[in-house]
Amino acid sequence: HANNAGNRFQLQTADGRLTGVVASTGTWETYRQTKIGEVTLKAGRQRVVFRSEGRITGGALIGLRGLRLSPLP
């Protein structure tokens, strides 16, 4: 939603971190896929955390429908 645009997020793994800024899709009903970066994961069970990086404005960090991790070719 436009109210959440500009919020900062981070995706943390044991070995690294990605950061980014939430972009507006205009409404809560409109979703968009976007690549936020690349992380390296070791074999085995991992913990991946997606959360705010700083103060949240607009009532929510992001309207996140899902997070997809894909292996690189």
C-alpha positions as CSV (number, residue, x, y, z in Angstrom):
1,H,0.0,0.0,0.0
2,A,1.1,3.6,-0.6
3,N,1.2,4.2,3.2
4,N,4.0,1.7,3.6
5,A,6.2,3.0,0.8
6,G,9.6,4.1,2.1
7,N,9.8,1.6,5.0
8,R,13.1,-0.1,5.2
9,F,13.5,-3.8,5.6
10,Q,16.2,-6.4,6.1
11,L,16.6,-10.1,5.3
12,Q,19.1,-11.7,7.6
13,T,20.8,-15.1,7.4
14,A,23.6,-16.5,9.6
15,D,26.2,-15.2,7.1
16,G,24.8,-12.0,5.7
17,R,22.1,-9.4,5.4
18,L,20.2,-7.7,2.5
19,T,18.5,-4.4,3.0
20,G,16.0,-2.5,0.9
21,V,13.1,0.0,0.8
22,V,9.4,-0.9,0.4
23,A,7.9,0.4,-2.9
24,S,4.3,1.2,-3.3
25,T,2.0,-0.9,-5.5
26,G,-0.9,1.5,-4.8
27,T,-3.3,-0.8,-3.0
28,W,-3.4,-3.7,-0.6
29,E,-4.9,-5.9,-3.3
30,T,-2.1,-5.3,-5.8
31,Y,1.1,-7.4,-5.3
32,R,4.3,-7.4,-7.3
33,Q,7.3,-9.7,-7.5
34,T,10.7,-8.1,-7.1
35,K,14.2,-9.4,-6.7
36,I,15.8,-8.0,-3.6
37,G,19.3,-9.6,-3.9
38,E,21.3,-12.7,-3.4
39,V,22.4,-14.5,-0.3
40,T,24.5,-17.6,0.2
41,L,23.0,-20.4,2.4
42,K,25.0,-23.3,3.7
43,A,23.7,-26.9,3.4
44,G,21.2,-27.9,6.1
45,R,18.6,-26.2,8.2
46,Q,18.8,-22.4,8.1
47,R,17.0,-19.5,9.7
48,V,16.1,-16.6,7.4
49,V,14.5,-13.5,9.1
50,F,12.7,-10.7,7.2
51,R,12.0,-7.7,9.4
52,S,12.0,-3.9,9.7
53,E,15.2,-1.9,9.6
54,G,14.1,1.1,11.6
55,R,10.8,2.7,12.4
56,I,7.7,1.5,10.6
57,T,5.4,4.1,9.1
58,G,1.9,3.6,7.7
59,G,0.8,0.9,10.2
60,A,2.7,-2.0,8.7
61,L,6.1,-2.8,7.3
62,I,4.8,-4.3,4.0
63,G,1.9,-6.3,2.6
64,L,4.1,-9.4,2.1
65,R,2.3,-12.3,0.4
66,G,5.4,-14.6,0.3
67,L,9.1,-14.9,0.1
68,R,10.7,-17.1,-2.5
69,L,14.2,-18.4,-2.3
70,S,15.5,-19.8,-5.6
71,P,18.9,-21.5,-6.4
72,L,21.1,-19.7,-8.8
73,P,21.8,-21.5,-12.1
